[in-house]
Amino acid sequence: MQRTRATILFKKVFRLIGPGFITGASDDDPSGIGTYSQTGALFGLKQLWTSLYSVPFMIVIQEMCGRVGLVTGTGIAAVMKKHFGRKILFPIVALLLIANTINAGADLGAMASSAQMIFGLPFMLWMVVMTILTVALIVLVPYRLYVKYLKFLCITLLGYIVTVIVVKQDWHNVLRNTLIPTISFNKDYLMNIVAILGTTISPYLFFWQADEEVEDEDALKKGPSVLQTERVPNKKHIKMMRWDTIVGMTFSNIINFFVIDATAITLGAHGMHNIQTANDAAQALKPFAGNFAYILFGLGIMGTGLLAVPVLAASAGYAIAETFNWKSSLSLKYFEAPGFYLVIAIISLSGIAIQFLPIAPFKWLYYTAIINGVAAPPIMVILLIICNKKKIMGKFTNKPFGNIMGIFITAIMAFSAVAMFMYM
């Protein structure tokens, strides 16, 4: 009886997991894992503080995105088109499209590299297989089933937590580096800060969460939005969205923390400071999994890639579809929203072309994070403006705390990007 009650409770909690949690989990994509691994290997525990201090900022930004979706009943691109015009919309969507295409290509490359590491066979063969598999998953699997798959794929990220628990380390040192920021003004340090912020607070997550709040199963029960009928949206659902976002972003940064810690006490501590391949990164899990580390890491990269690449492609698909008034929904079949799915397919297939550039697949993950770090601030400025307009958000405009946090992290990310270029 007790076991049955526990099972029922688990199922109820699992059903409550929504777009906020999926967004947080997809944030730990191969690009994120690659960046956090490089951070621990190169700087040890010195940048561990970023995993703590980025949490509230990430929550605030993603909560704004979710609120935009719930209140307006549309995605961010549609809101921008209606209230700001194409002169603002087109550059933002172009920026998102470029960043997402490179990010998706980097993630697919890492997935193919991991498959090659485990199973052998040529890299490009796995690249084609992973790309086709990802596109097929998005196009052929119904949205409700798709969400369930995304939730289960989050489990692959737990190996790093076990590694940190198993390996002996100085926890006092870990606590000190978590609570007390260490700042250095040099090229490598600043570049890595931009990469961490870019892979943690990523543009594609902004568009994804707003659209998924609209598309979420429960959204069908919420009725028309305030802009459509001039009635107040359901406060209960906004509260649920906030808690879902808090849980998702916290989960994301917990994984961030453990990946940095695990690589710092394994790779970094043994002089392995420059991660070039998936094999290098897999070494971080060796204390926990032994020779099985390669398989565990490879499956984790493939799992998080299958979680994140559809999010990357779909978020761009939503933005493009809203720009040109196309139908867009993951719950629609291909022939019902051909333009939306065509954008998703093109972005995914473009990942193959990226692999011909003279940069190692795993290095692409790191450079992608930097690109996102540079692209995020201008989009965040527009998001802040949207969330402060009563004409758009009605009674659900930003509170002073949200504005302070949003402006602060936007300024920090912009300053970090500018400083990085100055020291290059």
C-alpha positions as CSV (number, residue, x, y, z in Angstrom):
1,M,0.0,0.0,0.0
2,Q,2.8,2.4,1.0
3,R,4.7,1.6,-2.2
4,T,1.5,2.2,-4.3
5,R,1.0,5.6,-2.6
6,A,4.6,6.5,-3.3
7,T,4.1,5.5,-7.0
8,I,1.0,7.6,-7.3
9,L,2.7,10.6,-5.7
10,F,5.6,10.3,-8.0
11,K,3.4,10.1,-11.0
12,K,1.5,13.2,-9.9
13,V,4.7,15.2,-9.3
14,F,6.1,14.0,-12.7
15,R,2.9,15.2,-14.4
16,L,3.3,18.6,-12.9
17,I,6.7,19.0,-14.6
18,G,6.1,21.5,-17.4
19,P,7.9,23.7,-19.9
20,G,10.0,25.4,-17.2
21,F,11.6,22.1,-16.1
22,I,12.0,21.0,-19.7
23,T,13.7,24.3,-20.5
24,G,16.1,24.0,-17.5
25,A,17.0,20.4,-18.5
26,S,17.5,21.3,-22.1
27,D,19.8,24.1,-21.0
28,D,22.3,21.3,-20.0
29,D,22.7,20.4,-23.6
30,P,26.0,19.1,-25.1
31,S,27.2,22.7,-25.5
32,G,26.5,23.3,-21.8
33,I,28.2,20.0,-20.7
34,G,31.2,20.9,-22.9
35,T,31.5,24.4,-21.5
36,Y,31.2,23.3,-17.9
37,S,33.7,20.5,-18.5
38,Q,36.1,22.9,-20.0
39,T,35.6,25.3,-17.1
40,G,36.4,22.7,-14.5
41,A,39.4,21.3,-16.4
42,L,40.9,24.8,-17.2
43,F,40.1,26.8,-14.0
44,G,39.5,24.1,-11.4
45,L,37.0,25.4,-8.8
46,K,37.7,29.1,-9.5
47,Q,34.5,29.6,-11.5
48,L,32.3,27.3,-9.4
49,W,30.6,30.4,-8.0
50,T,28.9,31.0,-11.4
51,S,26.6,28.0,-10.9
52,L,25.2,29.6,-7.7
53,Y,24.9,33.3,-8.7
54,S,23.4,32.6,-12.1
55,V,20.4,30.8,-10.6
56,P,18.3,33.8,-9.6
57,F,19.1,35.6,-12.8
58,M,18.2,32.6,-14.9
59,I,14.9,32.2,-13.0
60,V,14.0,35.9,-13.5
61,I,14.7,35.9,-17.2
62,Q,12.9,32.6,-17.9
63,E,10.0,33.6,-15.8
64,M,9.6,36.7,-17.9
65,C,9.5,34.5,-21.0
66,G,7.0,32.2,-19.5
67,R,4.8,35.1,-18.4
68,V,4.8,36.6,-21.9
69,G,3.5,33.3,-23.3
70,L,0.8,32.9,-20.7
71,V,-0.4,36.5,-20.8
72,T,-0.3,37.2,-24.5
73,G,-1.1,33.7,-25.7
74,T,1.7,34.0,-28.3
75,G,5.4,33.7,-28.6
76,I,8.0,36.4,-28.1
77,A,8.5,36.9,-31.9
78,A,4.8,37.4,-32.4
79,V,4.7,40.0,-29.6
80,M,7.8,41.8,-31.1
81,K,6.2,41.8,-34.6
82,K,2.9,43.4,-33.3
83,H,4.4,46.0,-31.0
84,F,7.9,46.8,-32.3
85,G,7.7,46.2,-36.1
86,R,9.9,44.3,-38.5
87,K,12.9,46.6,-38.1
88,I,13.4,45.3,-34.6
89,L,12.0,41.8,-35.2
90,F,14.1,40.8,-38.3
91,P,17.6,41.4,-36.7
92,I,16.6,39.6,-33.5
93,V,15.2,36.6,-35.4
94,A,18.2,36.5,-37.6
95,L,20.5,36.6,-34.6
96,L,18.5,33.7,-33.1
97,L,18.6,31.7,-36.3
98,I,22.4,32.0,-36.7
99,A,23.0,31.2,-33.0
100,N,20.6,28.2,-33.0
101,T,21.9,26.7,-36.2
102,I,25.5,26.8,-35.0
103,N,24.4,25.5,-31.6
104,A,22.4,22.6,-33.1
105,G,25.3,21.7,-35.4
106,A,27.7,21.7,-32.5
107,D,25.4,19.5,-30.4
108,L,24.8,17.1,-33.3
109,G,28.5,16.9,-33.8
110,A,29.1,16.0,-30.2
111,M,26.4,13.4,-30.3
112,A,28.0,11.8,-33.4
113,S,31.4,12.0,-31.8
114,S,30.1,10.2,-28.7
115,A,28.4,7.5,-30.8
116,Q,31.7,7.0,-32.7
117,M,33.5,6.7,-29.3
118,I,31.1,4.0,-28.1
119,F,30.2,2.0,-31.3
120,G,33.0,2.9,-33.7
121,L,32.2,3.5,-37.4
122,P,32.9,6.8,-39.2
123,F,32.0,10.1,-37.7
124,M,30.1,11.4,-40.7
125,L,27.9,8.3,-40.7
126,W,26.9,8.9,-37.1
127,M,26.4,12.6,-37.9
128,V,23.8,11.7,-40.6
129,V,22.2,9.1,-38.4
130,M,21.9,11.6,-35.5
131,T,20.5,14.3,-37.7
132,I,17.9,12.1,-39.3
133,L,16.9,10.6,-35.9
134,T,16.5,14.1,-34.4
135,V,14.4,15.4,-37.3
136,A,12.3,12.3,-37.4
137,L,11.7,12.5,-33.6
138,I,10.4,16.1,-34.0
139,V,8.2,15.5,-37.0
140,L,6.8,12.1,-36.4
141,V,6.3,11.8,-32.6
142,P,3.1,13.4,-31.2
143,Y,3.8,16.3,-28.9
144,R,2.3,14.8,-25.8
145,L,4.4,11.7,-26.1
146,Y,7.4,13.9,-27.0
147,V,7.2,15.8,-23.7
148,K,7.2,12.5,-21.8
149,Y,10.4,11.5,-23.6
150,L,12.0,14.8,-22.9
151,K,11.3,14.4,-19.1
152,F,12.9,10.9,-19.0
153,L,16.0,12.0,-20.9
154,C,16.8,14.4,-18.0
155,I,17.9,11.4,-15.9
156,T,21.1,11.0,-18.0
157,L,22.5,14.1,-16.3
158,L,22.7,12.5,-12.8
159,G,26.1,10.7,-13.4
160,Y,28.1,13.8,-12.5
161,I,26.4,14.1,-9.1
162,V,27.3,10.5,-8.3
163,T,30.9,11.2,-9.4
164,V,31.3,14.2,-7.0
165,I,29.9,12.2,-4.1
166,V,32.2,9.2,-4.8
167,V,35.5,11.2,-5.2
168,K,37.1,12.5,-2.1
169,Q,37.7,16.2,-2.0
170,D,38.1,19.3,0.2
171,W,34.5,20.4,0.7
172,H,35.6,23.5,2.6
173,N,37.4,24.6,-0.6
174,V,34.3,23.7,-2.7
175,L,32.1,25.9,-0.4
176,R,34.6,28.8,-0.5
177,N,34.8,28.8,-4.3
178,T,31.0,28.5,-4.5
179,L,30.2,31.5,-2.2
180,I,33.2,33.8,-3.0
181,P,33.6,34.9,-6.6
182,T,37.0,35.0,-8.1
183,I,37.5,37.6,-10.9
184,S,40.4,37.8,-13.3
185,F,40.7,40.2,-16.2
186,N,42.4,38.2,-18.9
187,K,41.4,36.7,-22.2
188,D,40.8,33.1,-21.2
189,Y,39.0,33.9,-18.0
190,L,36.6,36.5,-19.6
191,M,36.0,34.2,-22.6
192,N,35.0,31.4,-20.2
193,I,32.7,33.7,-18.3
194,V,30.9,34.7,-21.5
195,A,30.7,31.0,-22.4
196,I,29.2,30.0,-19.1
197,L,26.6,32.9,-19.1
198,G,25.8,32.2,-22.8
199,T,25.2,28.5,-22.3
200,T,23.2,29.1,-19.1
201,I,21.1,32.1,-20.2
202,S,20.6,31.2,-23.8
203,P,18.5,33.1,-26.4
204,Y,16.8,29.9,-27.7
205,L,15.5,29.2,-24.2
206,F,13.7,32.5,-24.2
207,F,11.6,31.8,-27.3
208,W,11.1,28.1,-26.4
209,Q,9.6,28.6,-23.0
210,A,7.2,31.4,-24.1
211,D,5.9,29.2,-26.9
212,E,5.8,26.1,-24.8
213,E,3.7,27.8,-22.2
214,V,1.2,28.6,-24.9
215,E,1.4,25.1,-26.3
216,D,1.5,23.2,-23.0
217,E,-1.4,20.8,-22.5
218,D,-2.8,22.8,-19.7
219,A,-2.7,26.0,-21.8
220,L,-5.7,24.6,-23.6
221,K,-7.7,24.8,-20.4
222,K,-6.7,28.4,-19.5
223,G,-8.9,30.1,-22.0
224,P,-8.1,33.1,-24.1
225,S,-5.5,35.5,-22.9
226,V,-5.9,39.0,-21.5
227,L,-5.1,40.6,-24.9
228,Q,-7.7,38.6,-26.6
229,T,-10.7,39.1,-24.3
230,E,-9.5,41.8,-21.9
231,R,-9.9,39.5,-18.9
232,V,-7.2,38.6,-16.4
233,P,-5.4,35.4,-17.0
234,N,-5.6,32.7,-14.3
235,K,-3.2,33.7,-11.5
236,K,-3.0,30.0,-10.4
237,H,-1.4,29.0,-13.7
238,I,1.0,31.9,-13.6
239,K,2.0,30.8,-10.1
240,M,2.4,27.2,-11.3
241,M,4.6,28.5,-14.2
242,R,6.8,30.3,-11.8
243,W,7.4,27.3,-9.5
244,D,7.9,25.1,-12.6
245,T,10.5,27.6,-13.8
246,I,12.2,27.8,-10.4
247,V,12.5,24.0,-10.2
248,G,13.8,23.8,-13.8
249,M,16.4,26.5,-13.6
250,T,17.6,25.2,-10.2
251,F,17.9,21.7,-11.6
252,S,19.9,23.1,-14.5
253,N,22.4,24.9,-12.3
254,I,22.8,22.0,-9.9
255,I,23.9,19.9,-12.9
256,N,26.1,22.9,-13.9
257,F,27.7,22.8,-10.4
258,F,28.4,19.1,-10.4
259,V,29.9,19.0,-13.9
260,I,32.3,21.8,-13.1
261,D,33.2,20.2,-9.7
262,A,33.6,16.7,-11.2
263,T,35.9,17.8,-14.0
264,A,37.9,20.1,-11.7
265,I,38.7,17.2,-9.2
266,T,39.5,14.7,-12.0
267,L,40.7,16.3,-15.2
268,G,41.9,19.7,-13.8
269,A,43.6,18.1,-10.8
270,H,45.6,15.8,-13.1
271,G,46.8,18.5,-15.5
272,M,44.3,17.8,-18.2
273,H,43.4,21.4,-18.9
274,N,42.3,21.5,-22.5
275,I,39.4,19.2,-23.5
276,Q,39.6,18.5,-27.2
277,T,37.4,15.4,-27.6
278,A,34.5,13.5,-26.0
279,N,37.1,11.0,-24.8
280,D,38.8,13.7,-22.8
281,A,35.6,14.8,-21.2
282,A,34.5,11.3,-20.4
283,Q,37.5,10.9,-18.1
284,A,35.7,13.0,-15.5
285,L,33.3,10.1,-14.9
286,K,36.0,7.5,-14.6
287,P,36.3,7.5,-10.8
288,F,32.6,6.6,-10.6
289,A,32.2,4.4,-13.6
290,G,35.7,3.1,-14.4
291,N,36.1,2.0,-18.0
292,F,32.3,2.3,-18.3
293,A,32.8,6.1,-18.1
294,Y,33.1,6.4,-21.9
295,I,29.8,4.7,-22.4
296,L,28.0,6.6,-19.6
297,F,29.3,10.0,-20.9
298,G,28.5,9.1,-24.5
299,L,25.0,8.1,-23.7
300,G,24.6,11.2,-21.6
301,I,25.7,13.5,-24.5
302,M,23.4,11.7,-26.9
303,G,20.5,11.8,-24.4
304,T,20.9,15.5,-23.7
305,G,21.4,16.2,-27.4
306,L,18.2,14.5,-28.3
307,L,16.6,16.7,-25.6
308,A,18.2,20.0,-26.7
309,V,18.5,19.9,-30.5
310,P,14.8,19.7,-31.0
311,V,14.4,22.6,-28.6
312,L,17.0,24.6,-30.5
313,A,15.4,23.9,-33.9
314,A,11.8,24.3,-32.7
315,S,12.5,27.7,-30.9
316,A,13.9,29.1,-34.2
317,G,10.9,27.4,-36.0
318,Y,8.5,29.2,-33.8
319,A,10.2,32.6,-34.3
320,I,10.3,32.2,-38.1
321,A,6.7,31.0,-38.2
322,E,5.5,33.9,-36.1
323,T,7.4,36.3,-38.2
324,F,5.7,35.2,-41.4
325,N,2.3,34.2,-39.9
326,W,2.7,30.5,-40.5
327,K,1.1,27.9,-38.4
328,S,3.4,26.6,-35.7
329,S,2.9,23.9,-33.1
330,L,4.7,20.7,-32.2
331,S,1.2,19.2,-31.7
332,L,0.4,19.7,-35.4
333,K,1.4,17.2,-38.0
334,Y,3.9,18.1,-40.8
335,F,1.3,18.7,-43.5
336,E,-0.6,21.1,-41.0
337,A,2.5,23.3,-40.4
338,P,4.9,22.6,-43.3
339,G,6.8,25.9,-43.0
340,F,7.4,25.4,-39.3
341,Y,8.7,21.9,-39.7
342,L,10.8,22.9,-42.8
343,V,12.7,25.4,-40.7
344,I,13.3,22.7,-38.1
345,A,14.6,20.3,-40.7
346,I,16.9,23.0,-42.4
347,I,18.5,24.0,-39.1
348,S,19.1,20.4,-38.1
349,L,20.5,19.5,-41.6
350,S,22.7,22.6,-41.6
351,G,24.5,21.0,-38.7
352,I,26.1,18.6,-41.1
353,A,27.7,21.4,-43.1
354,I,29.3,22.9,-39.9
355,Q,31.3,19.7,-39.4
356,F,33.4,20.4,-42.5
357,L,34.9,23.5,-40.9
358,P,38.4,22.9,-39.4
359,I,37.3,22.9,-35.8
360,A,36.9,19.7,-33.6
361,P,33.3,18.9,-32.8
362,F,33.8,19.2,-29.1
363,K,35.4,22.6,-29.5
364,W,32.4,23.8,-31.4
365,L,30.4,23.3,-28.2
366,Y,32.5,25.9,-26.4
367,Y,32.5,28.4,-29.2
368,T,28.7,28.0,-29.5
369,A,28.3,29.0,-25.8
370,I,30.4,32.2,-26.5
371,I,28.2,33.0,-29.5
372,N,25.1,32.7,-27.3
373,G,26.7,34.9,-24.6
374,V,27.2,37.7,-27.2
375,A,23.7,37.2,-28.8
376,A,21.7,37.2,-25.5
377,P,22.0,40.8,-24.2
378,P,20.2,42.6,-27.1
379,I,17.3,40.1,-26.9
380,M,17.1,40.5,-23.1
381,V,16.8,44.3,-23.6
382,I,13.7,43.7,-25.8
383,L,12.3,41.2,-23.3
384,L,12.6,43.7,-20.5
385,I,10.8,46.4,-22.5
386,I,8.0,43.9,-23.4
387,C,7.5,42.9,-19.7
388,N,7.3,46.5,-18.7
389,K,4.6,47.6,-21.2
390,K,1.1,47.5,-19.7
391,K,-0.3,47.5,-23.2
392,I,1.2,44.1,-23.7
393,M,1.3,42.5,-20.2
394,G,-1.7,44.2,-18.6
395,K,-1.5,43.7,-14.8
396,F,1.3,41.3,-15.2
397,T,4.2,43.7,-15.9
398,N,7.5,43.3,-14.1
399,K,7.8,44.0,-10.4
400,P,10.7,46.2,-9.3
401,F,12.7,43.2,-8.2
402,G,12.4,41.5,-11.6
403,N,13.5,44.7,-13.3
404,I,16.5,45.2,-11.1
405,M,17.6,41.6,-11.6
406,G,16.9,41.6,-15.3
407,I,18.7,44.9,-15.9
408,F,21.7,43.8,-13.8
409,I,22.3,40.4,-15.5
410,T,21.8,42.0,-19.0
411,A,24.4,44.6,-18.1
412,I,26.8,42.0,-16.7
413,M,26.5,39.8,-19.9
414,A,27.0,42.9,-22.1
415,F,30.0,44.1,-20.1
416,S,31.5,40.6,-20.1
417,A,31.2,40.3,-23.9
418,V,32.7,43.8,-24.5
419,A,35.5,43.1,-22.0
420,M,36.2,39.7,-23.7
421,F,36.7,41.5,-27.1
422,M,38.9,44.1,-25.5
423,Y,41.3,41.5,-24.1
424,M,41.4,39.4,-27.2
